[in-house]
Amino acid sequence: MPDRNDSDSRTLLRRLKGILAAPGGGQDRLDQITHHIADSMGTQVCSIYLFRDAETLELCATEGLRAAAVHQTRLRLGEGLVGRVARTGRYINTADAPSAPGFRFMPETGEEVFPSFLGVPIQRVGERLGVLVVQSQDKRQFTDDDVYGLEVVAMVLAEMTELGAFQDGQSDSMPSAHRFPLMLRGGTGQEGLAEGHVWLHDPRVVIANPVGDDPETELARLHEGVNRLRETVDTMVAAADMGDGGEHAAVLETYRMFAHSRSWLRRMEEDIKLGLSAEAAVEKEQSAARARLELAADPYLRDRLHDLDDLSNRLLRILTGQGNDTGAEMPDDPILIARNIGPAELLEYGRKLKGVVLEEGSVGSHAAIVARALAIPLVIHAPRITAEALNGDPILVDGDQGIVHLRPEESVAVAFRDNLAMQAAAQDRYASLRNLPATGTCGTTIQLYMNAGLMADLPSLEGSGAEGVGLFRTELQFLIRNHVPQRAELARLYRHVMDSARGRPVMFRTLDIGSDKVLPYMKPQDEPNPAMGWRAIRVGLDKRGVLRMQLQSLIRAAAGERLHVMFPFVSDIGEYEDAYRILMHELSREQRLGHDMPSDIRVGAMLETPAMAFAPKRFFEMCDFISIGGNDLKQFFFAADRENERVRRRYDTLSSSFLLLLQQIVARCEEARVPLSFCGEDAGRPIEALTFAALGIRRLSMRPASVGPVKHLIRRVSIIELRKVIDAALQEGQPNLRRPITEWLARQ
């Protein structure tokens, strides 16, 4: 426990609480606060800097510096000692500020006669709000107790800032961390544009009273809350299936260790004794831990930040009794904001969402798959979005570019709406093509199919003009449950899918789990590169009971109908042969049991690894159809992880080397007379789709919204003439064909 006089700290915090409760404007409150802090700390100067915008700090109040500098002195993030405190989230304590690294002299403030400097961040759970500074004339190194006490005061200021205590009505004189426009650049999880208002999936707890009136009462509340938290965590860990231990068990035990940490509890107790309420003490330690761990070089330590965040949030909800419901009402046009979200949680929101923005996530995550199924734009890796956004904030989501405009300026919003209107007009044009074939001017017809994985996808089959489902992702039904689905349950689902297709073909891909798609009830695998690890058909052949159960469900669902089964991620002919034998065995077994059989069965494979382009001829002859899994094939061909934003856009699908690979696959399939399709994000991009058609791929499978644009382009040009352009460019040795193809299209 610090030696600082607890009664002095509590007296200062009670004064701050009184200032918050008393009537008055924001500037008046800030002026009073700086006066009381300087008096309590025995310093000649106290100053408060708040963010004017995301990169600029403004001197908003001071005791001791020149009054004329207020609202005039501004610093960029990282500039000067104040900017360094704001950027790092860590305090700076020096007896000789002019000699400190990064010092910037601000002559308009008159601070040159105050060499001693102590600055602490005003932050709330990693959210930067400003900097609190005290300075003295004597060259004084502030004590640890001084630092600790000022951090406690800064915590109260953070809560007061969040509560709007320093806003003067509608005046622009006072900056607000949650008022200025902000553009965040992330990654594309699902293309599309959306305008709406923020809806936080995990709303932050509102702390109405950061100052505790009675330390003993607050300590008792904290201990009661911590005990309830520990009981909850212990029960959760005990109920978890620990299996044979390993990483899963270690993670849960680490989580429990945090909950029972004595040092964590002791620091919160010290904060309360200095005058904070129990809730504010929890949040102060959460903010401090985030600041420390975000700077950690060790990935393990950074990962533990999530554990501490979750525990702190659980404890805050226990103390406030707020649960996940803060009383806010979901807007009519919600854009969901979350750090991350599971598929089941996203499905609960359904189609009411206009878009989704995640601070984490990945292009192949469960959330991305569901977002594609729901046809809603998704931006991933949007930095600090959960800290910056508030419920009800206006927001624009550009899934095409991976950009988010939070609280946009009117000029940005107008341009965005114009783009939305253009897209809506284009969709109206595409709707008129719904019942027309995708036939080029040369007479070549391409079959356009859609990807699906949820019942929510199926209404799009009729409206999009797709000729069938080129890929039905069966793993989604496993991912959104906390237990293995029953065979009869799956059979009913698959039958419903076939009935909804109304005679159109549906290609059922068997479970593609592993990699980034880990079942909630499956033990996680510690793999350095999961995309190239134990996944898809490899899991199915090792866990044959699950594969057999799924095949049995498909066979029973297809009674009297044609069944298409497709095995994913085949990397060796032996894997396909093994899977094929299992399917034939299950067909024989179902027939012996007297079940109605499919009228016909077609068996195919996903070609997702370059190895299978060179597979023995027998592989192609064994398949009734082959579907190129473009997303995986491209990442393995270029050795570029599609989850890595630094490299996933580095390589172009229209690279001549990749097109030559596709050309070889087309030739192998033509030789074996096996139908070939292309499935993946690139199939839904009109220029890429047209190129695939020109190479000889006659079936493309894409998201429903892409069928119209792709069909529109195909119907306007000659596929045969484009093939001549491609052949000529390849003959010339051009490394990339995007330019000659787009130039040819422009001339059309």
Sequence and secondary structure as in RCSB ss.txt:
>XXXX:A:sequence
MPDRNDSDSRTLLRRLKGILAAPGGGQDRLDQITHHIADSMGTQVCSIYLFRDAETLELCATEGLRAAAVHQTRL
RLGEGLVGRVARTGRYINTADAPSAPGFRFMPETGEEVFPSFLGVPIQRVGERLGVLVVQSQDKRQFTDDDVYGL
EVVAMVLAEMTELGAFQDGQSDSMPSAHRFPLMLRGGTGQEGLAEGHVWLHDPRVVIANPVGDDPETELARLHEG
VNRLRETVDTMVAAADMGDGGEHAAVLETYRMFAHSRSWLRRMEEDIKLGLSAEAAVEKEQSAARARLELAADPY
LRDRLHDLDDLSNRLLRILTGQGNDTGAEMPDDPILIARNIGPAELLEYGRKLKGVVLEEGSVGSHAAIVARALA
IPLVIHAPRITAEALNGDPILVDGDQGIVHLRPEESVAVAFRDNLAMQAAAQDRYASLRNLPATGTCGTTIQLYM
NAGLMADLPSLEGSGAEGVGLFRTELQFLIRNHVPQRAELARLYRHVMDSARGRPVMFRTLDIGSDKVLPYMKPQ
DEPNPAMGWRAIRVGLDKRGVLRMQLQSLIRAAAGERLHVMFPFVSDIGEYEDAYRILMHELSREQRLGHDMPSD
IRVGAMLETPAMAFAPKRFFEMCDFISIGGNDLKQFFFAADRENERVRRRYDTLSSSFLLLLQQIVARCEEARVP
LSFCGEDAGRPIEALTFAALGIRRLSMRPASVGPVKHLIRRVSIIELRKVIDAALQEGQPNLRRPITEWLARQ
>XXXX:A:secstr
   S HHHHHHHHHHHHHHHHS   HHHHHHHHHHHHHHHHT SEEEEEEEEETTEEEEEEEESS GGGTTT EE
ETTSHHHHHHHHH   EEES GGGSTT    GGGTGGG  EEEEEEEEETTEEEEEEEEEESS     HHHHHHH
HHHHHHHHHHHHTTTT  TT SSS  TTTS EEEE EEEE  EEEEEEEESS     S  B S HHHHHHHHHHH
HHHHHHHHHHHHHHS  TT HHHHHHHHHHHHHHT HHHHHHHHHHHHTTB HHHHHHHHHHHHHHHHTT S HH
HHHHHHHHHHHHHHHHHHHH  TT  S    SSEEEEES   HHHHHHHGGG SEEEESS  TTSHHHHHHHHHT
  EEE  TTHHHH  TT EEEEETTTTEEEES  HHHHHHHHHHHHHHHHHHHHHHTTTTS EE TTS EEEEEE
EE SGGGTHHHHHHT SSEEEEETTHHHHTSSS   HHHHHHHHHHHHHHHTT  EEEE    BTTB  TTS   
  SSGGGSS THHHHHHSHHHHHHHHHHHHHHTBTSEEEEEE S  SHHHHHHHHHHHHHHHHHHHHTT   BSE
EEEEEEE SGGGGG  HHHHHH SEEEEEHHHHHHHHHT  TT TTTTTTS TTBHHHHHHHHHHHHHHHHHT  
EEEESGGGGSHHHHHHHHHHT  EEEE HHHHHHHHHHHTTS HHHHHHHHHHHHHHT SB HHHHHHHHHH 
